[in-house]
Amino acid sequence: MDDIASGYRDSILGLLELIASSEEQRAFAGKIPYDDYASEFYCLWFDDAFHPDSDLAQRAFLPNELDTLRSFSVIWEREDTVLGQTDRSIGELLANANWCSVVEAATQAMARLKSRAT
């Protein structure tokens, strides 16, 4: 894997770890204020970072890893349709059942990716 693909991989995994961790989300919110954290996190993942069909993603992840990330993305998109664009503090977002489903899906995706790495 080349340096660019490795950096992309690290970026995606770091973002997934952020979504999987309420503590990291609170720390993020403490540094960067937003009115709508759900939309901000969504944009970071779907608009800025994860493009599974790109050449870069293909170089950075094995096919089964991309499947895991795609599955996570599908769950997030489903939950996002319910979450909508609503101003919420980070505490309100973390208490939302739909967001908790996204966090749990990210946690499960991280566990699957880590188990395949060993």
Secondary structure, DSSP 8 states (H G I E B T S, - for coil): --HHHHHHHHHHHHHHHHHH-HHHHHHHHHHS--SBHHHHHHIIIIIII--TTSHHHHHHS-HHHHHHHHHHHHHHHHHHHHH-S--B-HHHHHH-HHHHHHHHHHHHHHHHHHHHH-
